[in-house]
Amino acid sequence: MKKYHVYGIGNALVDMEIEVTPDFLLKSNVEKGVMTLVDQKRQDELLSHVDGHQHKRSCGGSAANTIIAVSQFGGSSFYSCKVANDEPGDFYFKDLVENGVSTNLHGDRADGTTGKCMVFITPDADRTMNSFLGITETFSESELQIEDLADSEWLYIEGYLVTSNSGRSAALKSKEIAEQNGVKTAITLSDPAMANFFRDGLKEMVGKGVDLLFCNEEEALAFTEKEDLKDAFEELKKVAKNFAITQGPRGALLYNGEKEIDVVTNKVEAIDTNGAGDLFAGAFLYAITHGHDFADAGRLACASSGKLVTQFGARLSKDEPKKIYQDTLA
């Protein structure tokens, strides 16, 4: 038996979630609904002009949210990332460990600035992110814990790593180590902007194929350069043995290597979609590492994301995941 169910790698960002109006985004020249990389000066400028309601910060980044979800459901997880020797870095490490996640962050950390992500939430429940990567831009193979990776059932790679040369190299190295040690590989395309503007890099990270790919409809179309989801579905079969395409309020479309599975979600009133895709992946990975098939995994993932979007924040409270599991699959 492996020590960890899921080993994840990704950008470590302290999330700051703020409720704003679409007018604020327009006046601030912020592209709505996607993740945009900014420098610290631009992030500070935006923060100084925000007059919306700011929620509490949390340790985040896409893969971190997924790995924390695995832990909250009761799985064992490890997260490799990079934060600086500063107060946000201390906060990040403490929050990660308090959520039951093992990590490489024990010990000395380099000087610098820990990355931060401003998550703007508009009344339509859409999330718009402006991320200053800080020290996580230099995330590299040095942050990989090879023994822990080899002792995991799954490797989970965050697509956002494609924006950094060292991050992309770390993703490629981790995938190589995983394949050499019988560890299954999963990747998320992360954001439509990644699929549109870093497509070649993502394809390099996917390589000859992955065991499981996560994306939403827009990302699937952008990555495969198709205009119809049916065509994108067929194209994804060439690079992933299995995959899950999230469809917002319509649930998810899955492929388990043999057939298409349509998962319908309950109708809810969404107020914040930030982290929904991350939680979907975490719940899904938990389910398939604990004896459930793809249909059940999809049901748990949709139920979890459906609950998350009814509240503010990128993750559920500590007690919610196990209750959702009991209500959905037990």
PyMOL commands that set and color helices and strands:
alter all, ss='L'
color gray80, all
select helices_A, chain A and resi 22-27+40-49+62-73+87-98+134-138+141-143+146-150+159-163+165-180+192-197+199-206+217-224+229-236+248-250+276-288+294-308+320-328
alter helices_A, ss='H'
color red, helices_A
select strands_A, chain A and resi 4-9+13-19+35-37+58-60+77-80+102-103+115-121+127-132+152-158+184-188+212-216+243-246+252-255+260-263
alter strands_A, ss='S'
color yellow, strands_A
deselect
rebuild
show_as cartoon
